[in-house]
Amino acid sequence: MTEDAPQAPPPDLKDWTWVLNFPCSECGLDTRSFSPDQVPNLLRRNVLDWVEALDRLGEDARLRPRPDTWSPLEYACHVRDVHRLYSDRLALMLAEDGPHFENWDQNVTAVEERYDQQDPTQVARELAEAGAHLADEFESVTGDQWNRTGIRSDGADFTVATFARYYIHDPIHHLWDINHE
C-alpha cells in the first residue's frame, strides 16, 4: 500500500448469511419478504438509485465520512465488483454441480484497484452495466435451476434461490450506508 492510499476499513468478519433468516436491523431489508424471482426487478431499481446517487454527489462521492469508512465512490466500486463476482458465481452454479467459490477480500481489492481514485461517472456506467447484466442472468433462471447449489470458501452453502436473496442485500445495504453515514 502506498502512502497516499486510503486507510482500509477494518475487516468485516460478520457472517452476513443471517440476512436470509432475519431482517437487517440497519437497512431494514427482509430477504424473506420476496421470492428470488423478484431479485432482477429489485436489482434494476437499486442500480438506478446508485446512478442517481453518484450523479447527485458528483466529486463529493470521493469524500469519506470517516477515515476508516469507505466513501460513496468506494462503495459504488465495491457494488459494481459484487455484481461482476455474483455474475461469475451464478454462471458456475448453473453450469457445475456444487462449485466452490474462491475467497474474495473486498478490502484488498479496494486498495489494489484504487477505488478511491476511480472516476465516479465511469463507475456509475460500469455499475449500471454489471447490474443490468446480472439482473438479466437472474431473470433467466427457471424451475429447478433455483435449487442448484454453490459453496462459499468459508463453507456457507447456497441454492441459487438463497444466493439471489443473500446477494441483493449487499447493494441495497450499501446504498443505505452512503445515505446514512
C-alpha positions as CSV (number, residue, x, y, z in Angstrom):
1,M,0.0,0.0,0.0
2,T,1.4,3.4,-1.0
3,E,1.4,6.3,1.4
4,D,-1.3,8.1,-0.4
5,A,-3.6,5.1,-0.4
6,P,-6.6,5.5,2.0
7,Q,-6.8,3.6,5.2
8,A,-8.6,0.3,4.6
9,P,-11.7,-0.2,6.8
10,P,-11.4,-2.9,9.4
11,P,-12.2,-6.3,8.0
12,D,-15.9,-7.2,8.2
13,L,-15.9,-10.5,10.0
14,K,-19.7,-10.9,10.2
15,D,-21.3,-13.9,8.6
16,W,-23.9,-12.0,6.7
17,T,-25.8,-15.2,5.8
18,W,-28.1,-14.3,8.8
19,V,-29.9,-11.9,6.4
20,L,-31.6,-15.0,4.9
21,N,-33.4,-15.6,8.2
22,F,-33.8,-12.1,9.8
23,P,-34.5,-8.5,8.7
24,C,-31.4,-6.3,8.6
25,S,-31.5,-4.0,11.6
26,E,-29.7,-1.3,9.7
27,C,-31.1,-1.1,6.2
28,G,-34.4,-2.8,7.1
29,L,-34.4,-5.3,4.2
30,D,-36.1,-8.6,5.0
31,T,-35.0,-11.1,2.3
32,R,-37.8,-13.4,3.4
33,S,-40.4,-10.9,2.2
34,F,-39.8,-11.6,-1.5
35,S,-39.2,-14.5,-3.8
36,P,-35.9,-14.9,-5.6
37,D,-37.6,-14.3,-9.0
38,Q,-38.2,-10.7,-7.8
39,V,-34.5,-10.1,-7.4
40,P,-34.0,-8.8,-11.0
41,N,-36.5,-6.0,-10.5
42,L,-35.1,-5.1,-7.1
43,L,-31.6,-5.0,-8.7
44,R,-32.7,-2.8,-11.6
45,R,-34.3,-0.3,-9.2
46,N,-31.2,-0.4,-7.0
47,V,-29.0,0.3,-10.0
48,L,-31.0,3.4,-10.9
49,D,-30.7,4.6,-7.3
50,W,-26.9,4.1,-7.3
51,V,-26.5,6.0,-10.6
52,E,-28.7,8.8,-9.3
53,A,-26.7,9.0,-6.0
54,L,-23.4,9.2,-7.8
55,D,-24.7,11.8,-10.1
56,R,-26.1,13.8,-7.2
57,L,-22.9,13.6,-5.2
58,G,-20.6,14.4,-8.1
59,E,-17.0,14.8,-6.9
60,D,-18.2,14.7,-3.3
61,A,-18.7,11.0,-3.9
62,R,-14.9,10.7,-3.2
63,L,-15.3,12.0,0.4
64,R,-15.1,9.6,3.2
65,P,-17.4,10.3,6.2
66,R,-14.6,8.9,8.4
67,P,-11.0,7.7,7.6
68,D,-12.0,4.1,8.3
69,T,-15.2,4.1,6.3
70,W,-15.5,3.9,2.5
71,S,-16.6,6.9,0.5
72,P,-19.8,6.6,-1.6
73,L,-17.5,6.1,-4.6
74,E,-15.6,3.3,-2.9
75,Y,-18.9,1.7,-2.0
76,A,-20.1,2.0,-5.6
77,C,-16.9,0.4,-6.9
78,H,-17.5,-2.4,-4.4
79,V,-21.1,-2.9,-5.6
80,R,-20.0,-2.9,-9.2
81,D,-17.5,-5.6,-8.4
82,V,-20.0,-7.6,-6.4
83,H,-22.4,-7.5,-9.4
84,R,-19.5,-8.9,-11.5
85,L,-18.5,-11.5,-8.9
86,Y,-22.0,-12.8,-8.5
87,S,-22.5,-13.0,-12.2
88,D,-19.5,-15.3,-12.4
89,R,-20.7,-17.3,-9.4
90,L,-24.2,-17.6,-10.7
91,A,-22.8,-18.9,-14.0
92,L,-20.8,-21.5,-12.1
93,M,-23.8,-22.6,-10.1
94,L,-25.8,-23.1,-13.3
95,A,-23.0,-24.9,-15.1
96,E,-21.4,-27.1,-12.4
97,D,-22.7,-29.3,-9.6
98,G,-21.9,-27.6,-6.2
99,P,-19.0,-25.4,-7.3
100,H,-16.7,-24.0,-4.5
101,F,-16.1,-20.2,-4.7
102,E,-12.7,-18.8,-4.1
103,N,-12.4,-16.3,-1.2
104,W,-12.7,-12.6,-2.2
105,D,-11.2,-10.0,0.1
106,Q,-13.1,-6.8,-0.6
107,N,-10.7,-4.6,1.3
108,V,-7.7,-5.8,-0.6
109,T,-9.5,-5.3,-3.9
110,A,-10.5,-1.7,-2.8
111,V,-6.9,-0.8,-2.1
112,E,-5.3,-2.7,-5.1
113,E,-7.8,-1.3,-7.6
114,R,-7.6,2.2,-6.0
115,Y,-11.4,2.5,-5.7
116,D,-10.7,6.0,-4.2
117,Q,-9.2,7.3,-7.5
118,Q,-11.7,5.9,-9.9
119,D,-13.9,8.2,-12.0
120,P,-17.5,8.4,-10.5
121,T,-19.1,8.8,-13.9
122,Q,-17.3,5.7,-15.2
123,V,-18.0,3.8,-12.1
124,A,-21.8,4.6,-12.4
125,R,-21.7,3.4,-16.0
126,E,-19.9,0.2,-15.1
127,L,-22.1,-0.4,-12.1
128,A,-25.2,0.0,-14.3
129,E,-23.9,-2.3,-17.0
130,A,-22.8,-5.0,-14.5
131,G,-26.1,-4.7,-12.6
132,A,-28.2,-4.9,-15.7
133,H,-26.3,-8.0,-16.9
134,L,-26.7,-9.8,-13.6
135,A,-30.4,-8.9,-13.4
136,D,-30.8,-10.4,-16.9
137,E,-29.0,-13.5,-15.7
138,F,-31.2,-13.9,-12.6
139,E,-34.2,-13.4,-14.8
140,S,-33.2,-16.3,-17.0
141,V,-33.2,-18.8,-14.1
142,T,-36.2,-21.1,-14.2
143,G,-37.7,-24.1,-12.5
144,D,-35.2,-26.5,-10.8
145,Q,-32.3,-24.2,-11.6
146,W,-33.3,-22.3,-8.4
147,N,-32.3,-25.4,-6.4
148,R,-28.8,-25.7,-7.9
149,T,-26.0,-25.2,-5.3
150,G,-22.7,-23.5,-4.7
151,I,-20.4,-23.3,-1.7
152,R,-18.6,-20.2,-0.4
153,S,-14.9,-20.5,0.7
154,D,-16.0,-20.4,4.4
155,G,-18.3,-23.4,3.8
156,A,-21.6,-21.5,3.6
157,D,-23.8,-23.3,1.1
158,F,-26.4,-21.7,-1.1
159,T,-29.0,-22.6,-3.6
160,V,-29.5,-20.2,-6.5
161,A,-32.6,-19.0,-4.7
162,T,-30.9,-18.3,-1.4
163,F,-27.9,-16.9,-3.3
164,A,-30.1,-14.4,-5.1
165,R,-31.8,-13.2,-1.8
166,Y,-28.5,-13.1,0.0
167,Y,-26.8,-11.2,-2.8
168,I,-29.5,-8.4,-3.2
169,H,-29.0,-7.4,0.4
170,D,-25.4,-6.2,-0.4
171,P,-26.2,-3.4,-3.0
172,I,-29.3,-2.3,-1.1
173,H,-27.5,-2.2,2.2
174,H,-24.6,-0.2,0.8
175,L,-26.9,2.3,-0.7
176,W,-28.4,2.7,2.8
177,D,-24.8,3.1,4.1
178,I,-24.0,6.0,1.8
179,N,-27.2,7.7,2.7
180,H,-26.8,7.3,6.4
181,E,-23.1,7.9,7.1
